[in-house]
């Protein structure tokens, strides 16, 4: 039987065991894909503790079961940007300009929320209150930087990590253990990686750029920022547009699921043209439009029929 390795995305998360159960319930709900019922084994690559002091309360905005975005109006700390130099500063500044979280709120109103009929400018097309968009984009900038530049970070007293090194180690270990679980079964099946948000960057980086990362059968990316030019720049030289598909360690398919109004994926949601295999577009881009304001919510994505059908086909 198959095995699925999950990896979560940006911002803080509930404790690992609770987060995994949220994903499983979201996937199985309303006659969905019940991995336990189908005999599929699974695991979660949990890395929020590398960047956050303590786990988030369950039911918080970005992983809650169907709840709307309701984060506190606190701002992400940007002190880490002080003192950046050279290429590191140039790429971070470019990405910050692209994400546009420094833009002033329309009419000075932080609660401003664009109506669908008024969607126009790049940053305004996502129908979220301004303070939520700003916080999410700052979190994305920090996570991308800390991971791809392998920053040294201390989330709590007595613990310091090299972010990329630590998270790569966790991902490789989880995939290795998943393969071992498969090989121990009487009837081994496929191994699929299902990644969300910043987790898609981590999964891609490991499957494309880490020599000791084991092979898997398929990759699913959900709400991914891999379409951003600045992210792609940091994945070079292994990434190229003509040969960006991670064929070294992904033996079969890559399915990419997005919502055009997802604030993380929406800048460039289609990945097939940027991650070709020998010049051929092979990534299957699937548009799943979620409901409500917080379109990046993994629970909403996992409840969608096209995503479930695609994952079922990958697993079985």
Beta strands, then each sheet from edge to edge (+ up, - down):
strand 1: 3-7
strand 2: 41-45
strand 3: 152-156
strand 4: 159-162
strand 5: 191-196
strand 6: 218-222
strand 7: 254-258
strand 8: 284-287
sheet 1: 2+ 1+ 5+ 6+ 7+ 8+
sheet 2: 3+ 4-
end
